[in-house]
Amino acid sequence: MMNEQEFIKEIDRYLNDEMEGPERIAFERYCEENATAAEQLATHRLFLQQLRSYADRVVFKQQLAKVGEQYHAGAHKDAGRAEPMIVTLWNKFKVNSLVAASVAILAVFSTLWLSGYYQTIQKTTSNYSALRRDMNTVQKNVNAQNAVIRNINSGKQRDDRSASNFGGTGFVISANGYVVTNYHVVRGADSVHLQSVKGDSFRANVIYIDPTHDLALLRINDSTYTPLKNVPYTFKETPSELGEDVYTIGYPRDEVVYGQGYLSSRTGYAGDTTAYQISIPVNPGNSGGPVLDSRGNVIGIISGKQTGIDGASFAIKTEALLNSIAAVPTDSLDQELVIGKKNTLGGLRRTEQVKKIQDYVYLVKVY
């Protein structure tokens, strides 16, 4: 499976005769059997042809201009000398050449528009939905206002954390307070708080971001925080099987929610090889939640869903997560980040697994 960018690179190799023998035959057979691929190949071939045509016109124009300059530079030496035909043509048709070049450019972009190239890009962007939850609902604002009134009447100070703007999910990767979530959840944050399943809230700092894989590493920085016991789950580094039973825990609302499904594709949105597609209905707020298999191994982290299709959700693979963690500069860590290697969930019933896991999954509140 190739995503769109990878396929375009393969098209370029094919059109530039960089494929040989079996590889070229396999590529042609793939395009014959795949209507979308064939359309992309035809569109890209036309696009390149028109670009080359325009480039040829530009080179010809430059050559004509050079000849013209040479002629005019030597005209005073031989005024009676007949004007070369090519110069005559240049002086007569140079405006038309510029018009032709402009028409070529217009033709290129018109072809892209008519072929649906730009609509495809727009559709690709709009079909993927990140799951950052807007927490400023009308009801929440009303409750916050009521709380302010009550606090004024009782002489208490207002808690600014009632005005959180966005929310998501995060989960512990190291028992000494390191938590991972999606980058899009904390992007633009002034401050971040983590709320446990028991309702306790802790301040956290964003210490590392990986926008490429939509990941962010947080560190709980709160005097009221007590480090947890060893993390009960492990992180699976090998690929999971298609159809495998998986589940997630997250915060699409202000209380923890369990979701169950299966792994429906080994690649994510638009053929992304660093992600899975999973058949679990998710909602804004699930972003950053762990995806686990039946043995209690984390296989990924929820990142988004495809709009208009129920159950088409996407999770960043654990391999990408571990690579991102390995890239964290050591000088940004005030304590060692240790990924647990001992799984205490294997063999437990699902309800028992969930009970143990939920203490390590947080509601991420962004201000």
C-alpha positions in Angstrom: 0.0 0.0 0.0 1.3 3.5 -0.9 0.0 6.9 0.1 -0.6 9.5 -2.5 2.9 11.2 -2.2 4.7 7.8 -2.5 2.6 6.9 -5.5 3.4 10.2 -7.3 7.1 9.5 -6.7 6.6 6.1 -8.3 4.9 7.8 -11.3 7.8 10.2 -11.7 10.2 7.2 -11.7 8.1 5.4 -14.3 7.7 8.5 -16.6 11.5 9.2 -16.3 12.3 5.6 -17.4 13.9 4.8 -14.0 12.0 1.6 -13.6 13.4 -1.6 -15.3 12.0 -5.0 -16.2 9.7 -6.6 -13.7 9.2 -3.4 -11.6 8.0 -1.5 -14.7 5.7 -4.3 -15.7 4.3 -4.6 -12.1 3.7 -0.8 -12.0 1.8 -0.9 -15.4 -0.3 -3.9 -14.2 -1.2 -2.0 -11.0 -2.4 1.0 -13.0 -4.4 -1.2 -15.3 -6.2 -2.9 -12.4 -6.7 0.3 -10.4 -8.8 3.0 -12.0 -7.8 5.7 -9.5 -4.1 5.0 -10.1 -4.6 5.0 -13.9 -6.3 8.4 -13.6 -3.5 9.8 -11.4 -0.9 8.5 -13.9 -2.7 10.1 -16.9 -3.1 13.4 -15.1 0.5 13.5 -13.9 1.8 12.6 -17.4 -0.2 15.5 -18.9 1.0 17.8 -16.2 4.6 17.0 -16.9 4.2 17.3 -20.7 2.7 20.8 -20.3 5.5 21.9 -17.9 8.1 20.6 -20.4 6.3 22.4 -23.2 6.3 25.6 -21.2 10.0 25.2 -20.3 10.8 24.7 -24.0 9.0 28.0 -24.9 11.0 29.8 -22.2 14.3 28.5 -23.5 13.4 29.5 -27.0 12.4 32.9 -25.8 15.7 33.3 -24.1 17.6 32.2 -27.2 15.8 34.7 -29.3 16.4 37.5 -26.9 20.2 36.7 -26.9 20.3 36.7 -30.6 18.5 40.0 -30.7 20.9 41.6 -28.2 23.9 40.5 -30.2 22.4 41.9 -33.4 21.6 45.3 -31.9 25.1 45.5 -30.3 26.7 45.1 -33.7 24.2 47.1 -35.7 26.2 50.3 -35.6 29.2 48.6 -37.2 27.3 47.6 -40.3 24.1 49.6 -40.7 23.6 48.5 -44.3 23.7 44.8 -43.4 20.5 42.9 -43.9 18.6 42.0 -40.7 18.7 38.2 -40.0 15.4 36.4 -40.5 15.3 35.1 -36.9 15.6 38.7 -35.5 12.9 39.8 -37.8 10.7 37.0 -36.5 11.5 37.9 -32.9 10.7 41.6 -33.3 7.4 40.6 -35.0 6.3 37.8 -32.8 7.8 38.4 -29.3 4.5 39.6 -27.9 2.8 36.5 -29.2 5.5 34.3 -27.6 4.8 35.9 -24.2 1.1 35.3 -24.7 1.7 31.7 -25.7 3.7 31.2 -22.5 0.9 32.7 -20.4 -1.6 30.4 -22.1 0.6 27.4 -21.4 0.7 28.2 -17.7 -3.1 28.8 -17.7 -3.6 25.4 -19.5 -1.5 23.5 -16.9 -3.4 24.8 -13.9 -6.8 24.6 -15.7 -6.1 20.9 -16.4 -5.2 20.3 -12.8 -8.5 21.9 -11.7 -10.6 20.1 -14.3 -9.1 16.8 -13.4 -10.0 17.2 -9.8 -6.5 17.5 -8.5 -7.2 20.4 -6.2 -10.6 19.0 -5.1 -8.8 15.8 -4.2 -6.3 17.6 -2.0 -9.2 19.6 -0.3 -11.3 16.4 0.1 -8.3 14.5 1.6 -7.8 17.3 4.2 -11.4 17.6 5.1 -12.1 13.9 5.3 -9.7 13.5 8.2 -10.8 14.8 11.6 -8.5 15.3 14.5 -10.2 14.6 17.8 -9.5 17.6 20.0 -12.5 18.3 22.1 -14.0 21.8 22.4 -14.9 22.1 26.1 -16.5 25.5 26.0 -20.0 24.2 25.4 -23.0 26.3 26.4 -23.8 24.1 29.4 -20.2 24.3 30.6 -20.1 28.0 30.4 -23.4 28.3 32.2 -22.1 26.0 34.9 -18.9 28.1 35.2 -20.9 31.3 35.5 -23.0 29.7 38.2 -19.9 28.6 40.0 -18.5 32.2 39.8 -21.7 33.5 41.3 -21.6 31.0 44.1 -17.9 31.7 44.8 -18.6 35.4 45.0 -21.4 34.9 47.4 -19.3 32.6 49.6 -16.1 34.8 49.4 -14.1 32.1 47.6 -11.7 32.8 44.7 -12.6 31.6 41.2 -10.8 28.6 39.9 -9.5 29.7 36.4 -9.3 26.1 35.4 -13.1 26.1 34.8 -12.4 28.0 31.6 -10.5 25.3 29.8 -10.7 25.5 26.0 -9.8 22.1 24.7 -9.5 18.6 25.9 -8.2 15.2 25.0 -6.7 12.1 26.6 -3.2 11.1 27.7 -1.7 8.1 29.3 1.3 7.3 31.4 4.4 5.9 29.7 6.7 6.1 32.7 5.5 5.8 36.3 7.4 8.9 37.5 5.0 11.2 35.7 5.7 11.1 32.0 2.5 11.2 29.9 2.0 11.0 26.2 -0.9 12.6 24.1 -1.4 14.0 20.6 0.4 17.2 19.6 -2.9 18.6 18.2 -4.4 18.4 21.7 -1.8 20.7 23.3 -0.9 22.8 20.3 -1.1 26.5 21.3 -1.5 25.7 25.0 -0.7 28.3 27.7 -1.0 25.7 30.4 -2.0 22.0 30.7 -3.7 20.1 33.5 -4.3 16.4 33.8 -7.3 15.0 35.6 -7.3 11.5 36.9 -10.2 9.1 37.0 -10.6 10.0 40.7 -11.0 13.7 39.9 -7.6 14.8 41.1 -6.0 17.5 38.9 -2.3 18.1 38.3 -0.3 20.7 36.4 1.8 19.4 33.5 4.5 20.8 31.2 4.9 20.0 27.5 8.6 19.0 27.3 8.7 17.6 23.8 6.6 17.7 20.6 6.7 15.6 17.4 4.3 17.3 14.9 5.3 14.9 12.2 3.7 12.0 14.1 1.2 14.2 16.0 2.8 13.3 19.4 3.6 15.3 22.5 5.3 14.3 25.7 4.1 15.8 29.0 5.7 15.8 32.5 3.5 16.1 35.6 4.9 19.0 37.6 2.7 19.3 40.7 3.6 18.9 44.4 0.4 17.1 45.0 1.2 14.3 42.6 2.3 11.0 44.0 4.1 8.8 41.5 2.2 5.7 40.5 3.3 2.1 40.8 4.9 0.3 37.8 2.9 0.8 34.6 0.8 -2.4 34.1 0.9 -2.4 30.3 3.8 -2.8 27.8 4.4 -1.3 24.4 4.2 -3.7 21.4 7.0 -3.1 18.9 6.0 -5.7 16.3 3.1 -5.2 13.9 -0.4 -6.4 15.0 -2.5 -8.7 13.0 -5.5 -7.7 10.8 -8.7 -8.4 12.6 -7.1 -8.5 16.0 -9.4 -7.6 19.0 -8.4 -4.1 20.4 -9.9 -1.6 22.8 -9.3 1.9 24.0 -9.9 4.1 27.1 -10.4 7.8 26.8 -12.3 11.0 27.7 -14.8 12.0 25.0 -16.6 13.5 28.0 -15.7 14.3 31.5 -15.6 10.7 32.7 -13.6 7.8 31.4 -15.2 5.8 28.5 -14.3 2.3 27.2 -14.5 1.4 23.5 -14.0 -2.0 21.8 -13.4 -3.1 18.2 -10.8 -4.6 15.9 -7.8 -3.7 13.8 -9.3 -3.1 10.3 -6.2 -2.0 8.4 -2.4 -2.1 8.8 -2.2 1.4 7.4 -3.8 4.7 8.5 -5.4 7.5 6.6 -4.4 7.8 3.0 -2.1 4.8 3.3 -0.1 6.2 6.2 2.3 3.3 7.1 3.0 4.8 10.6 -0.6 4.3 11.7 -3.4 1.7 11.9 -7.0 1.9 11.0 -9.2 0.5 13.8 -12.9 -0.2 13.9 -13.8 1.6 17.1 -16.2 4.6 17.2 -14.4 7.5 18.7 -15.3 11.1 19.4 -13.6 14.4 20.1 -11.7 13.9 23.3 -10.5 10.4 22.5 -7.4 11.9 20.9 -4.3 10.7 22.8 -5.9 7.6 24.3 -4.1 4.2 24.3 -5.2 1.4 22.0 -4.5 -2.0 23.6 -4.7 -5.6 22.4 -6.3 -8.4 24.4 -3.1 -9.2 26.2 -2.7 -5.6 27.6 0.0 -4.4 25.1 -0.3 -0.9 23.9 -0.3 -1.1 20.0 -1.0 2.6 19.3 -2.4 6.0 20.3 -5.7 7.4 19.0 -5.2 10.3 16.6 -8.3 10.9 14.5 -11.1 9.5 12.4 -12.5 9.7 8.9 -15.5 11.9 8.8 -18.7 10.4 7.5 -17.7 6.8 8.2 -18.6 5.3 11.5 -15.9 3.2 13.1 -13.1 4.4 10.7 -10.6 5.6 13.3 -6.9 5.9 13.2 -4.1 5.2 15.7 -0.4 6.0 15.5 1.6 2.8 15.8 3.6 2.1 18.9 6.8 1.9 16.8 6.4 5.5 15.8 5.7 6.4 19.4 8.8 4.7 20.7 11.0 6.2 18.0 9.6 9.6 19.0 10.4 9.0 22.7 13.9 7.9 21.8 14.5 11.2 20.1 13.7 13.3 23.2 16.8 15.2 24.2 18.1 14.0 27.6 18.7 17.5 28.8 14.9 18.2 28.7 14.2 15.3 31.2 14.6 16.1 34.9 14.2 12.4 35.7 15.0 9.3 33.7 12.2 8.2 31.3 11.9 4.4 31.7 9.5 2.4 29.5 8.1 -0.5 31.4 8.9 -4.0 30.2 6.7 -6.0 32.6 3.1 -6.6 31.6 0.7 -7.5 34.5 -2.5 -7.5 32.4 -2.0 -10.7 30.5 -4.5 -13.4 31.5 -6.8 -11.0 33.3 -10.5 -10.5 32.3 -11.2 -7.4 30.3 -13.0 -5.7 33.2 -10.0 -6.3 35.4 -7.7 -4.9 32.8 -9.7 -1.8 32.5 -9.8 -1.3 36.3 -6.0 -1.3 36.4 -5.5 0.8 33.3 -7.9 3.6 34.0 -5.7 4.9 36.9 -2.9 5.6 34.2 -5.2 7.4 31.7 -5.9 11.1 32.2 -8.2 13.7 30.9 -6.0 16.4 29.3 -7.3 20.0 29.9 -5.8 22.8 27.8 -6.0 26.5 28.7 
